[in-house]
Amino acid sequence: PADSTGNGLRDGPEPTRRQREYLEFIARYMLRFGISPAESDIERHFLVSAPSVNQMVQTLERRGFITRKRGIPRSITIVDHTHRLVSPLRRQVGLTTAVST
C-alpha cells in the first residue's frame, strides 16, 4: 500500500516538523550527556512552558516515537520506526528499533 503521498510503503508514523525538532534535540542531548534530558532541559532549549513540554512529551509517547518509565526521571528512549529519525545519531545514541506487528 502507498502512503497518502503515493510514495510507496511507510514503515511507521511520521512526526510533524515540531515533533522531529524535539526528537532531534533529545537525541543530541543523549549523545552529548549520555542521559535523557529532563523536561526542564527541553523547556529551556525551546523556550516554552513546562506544560507545553509535558504535552509534547506525552504526544511523542502516545504516537510511539518515545518511551518512558513511569516515575523514573530522564528515562526517555527514542523509538526508531522509520530508520530516518535523527539517522546520523542513531547508532551513537542507541535508539531502540521498533518491532512491526
C-alpha positions as a printed NumPy array, in Angstrom:
array([[ 0.   ,  0.   ,  0.   ],
       [ 1.093,  3.527, -0.735],
       [ 1.15 ,  6.325,  1.801],
       [-1.05 ,  9.391,  1.33 ],
       [ 1.542, 10.997, -0.952],
       [ 1.782,  7.943, -3.187],
       [ 5.437,  7.428, -2.287],
       [ 5.194,  3.721, -1.558],
       [ 5.291,  1.831,  1.716],
       [ 5.71 ,  3.525,  5.067],
       [ 7.465,  1.914,  7.99 ],
       [ 5.505,  3.789, 10.645],
       [ 4.102,  7.145, 11.638],
       [ 5.86 , 10.307, 10.55 ],
       [ 6.479, 13.052, 13.103],
       [ 5.431, 16.612, 12.435],
       [ 8.201, 19.136, 11.901],
       [ 7.969, 20.305, 15.53 ],
       [ 7.912, 16.729, 16.839],
       [11.031, 15.988, 14.783],
       [12.742, 19.031, 16.33 ],
       [12.038, 17.65 , 19.801],
       [13.209, 14.165, 18.815],
       [16.422, 15.545, 17.334],
       [17.08 , 17.645, 20.447],
       [16.547, 14.6  , 22.68 ],
       [18.934, 12.521, 20.549],
       [21.614, 15.251, 20.522],
       [21.264, 15.713, 24.282],
       [21.657, 11.973, 24.851],
       [24.718, 11.898, 22.62 ],
       [26.331, 14.818, 24.439],
       [25.478, 13.96 , 28.046],
       [24.881, 10.203, 27.933],
       [21.47 , 10.536, 29.595],
       [17.989, 11.623, 28.527],
       [17.07 , 15.269, 29.053],
       [14.748, 16.274, 31.855],
       [11.619, 18.094, 30.764],
       [13.154, 21.256, 32.262],
       [16.13 , 20.872, 29.864],
       [13.716, 20.667, 26.928],
       [11.801, 23.665, 28.304],
       [14.967, 25.793, 28.414],
       [16.099, 24.73 , 24.95 ],
       [12.81 , 25.507, 23.189],
       [11.898, 28.482, 25.422],
       [ 8.438, 27.083, 26.101],
       [ 6.424, 26.474, 29.262],
       [ 6.612, 23.327, 31.364],
       [ 3.029, 22.313, 30.428],
       [ 3.904, 22.689, 26.721],
       [ 6.897, 20.382, 27.089],
       [ 4.888, 17.874, 29.089],
       [ 2.148, 17.853, 26.458],
       [ 4.676, 17.324, 23.647],
       [ 6.434, 14.506, 25.537],
       [ 3.063, 12.838, 26.133],
       [ 2.205, 13.241, 22.442],
       [ 5.542, 11.756, 21.362],
       [ 4.948,  8.826, 23.698],
       [ 1.334,  8.308, 22.585],
       [ 2.388,  8.355, 18.908],
       [ 5.106,  5.799, 19.63 ],
       [ 8.164,  7.967, 18.955],
       [ 9.5  ,  7.67 , 22.518],
       [ 9.003,  5.508, 25.572],
       [ 9.364,  6.492, 29.224],
       [ 9.443,  4.619, 32.505],
       [ 6.822,  5.938, 34.886],
       [ 8.243,  7.616, 37.963],
       [11.829,  7.475, 36.697],
       [13.331, 10.837, 35.712],
       [15.35 , 11.114, 32.495],
       [14.032,  7.798, 31.192],
       [13.097,  8.891, 27.664],
       [14.124,  6.401, 24.988],
       [13.649,  7.176, 21.298],
       [11.898,  4.503, 19.242],
       [13.087,  4.497, 15.634],
       [10.127,  3.473, 13.467],
       [11.305,  4.944, 10.191],
       [15.054,  4.355, 10.31 ],
       [15.265,  8.001,  9.234],
       [14.734,  9.855, 12.503],
       [17.975, 11.504, 13.569],
       [19.751,  8.906, 11.432],
       [23.245, 10.409, 11.8  ],
       [22.941,  9.999, 15.568],
       [21.036,  6.709, 15.722],
       [23.95 ,  4.333, 16.299],
       [25.761,  6.654, 18.677],
       [22.707,  7.293, 20.837],
       [21.492,  3.694, 20.815],
       [17.975,  4.081, 19.5  ],
       [15.561,  1.21 , 20.036],
       [14.312, -0.412, 16.836],
       [10.572, -0.961, 16.904],
       [ 9.172, -4.36 , 16.021],
       [ 6.389, -4.2  , 13.435],
       [ 3.33 , -6.305, 14.072]])
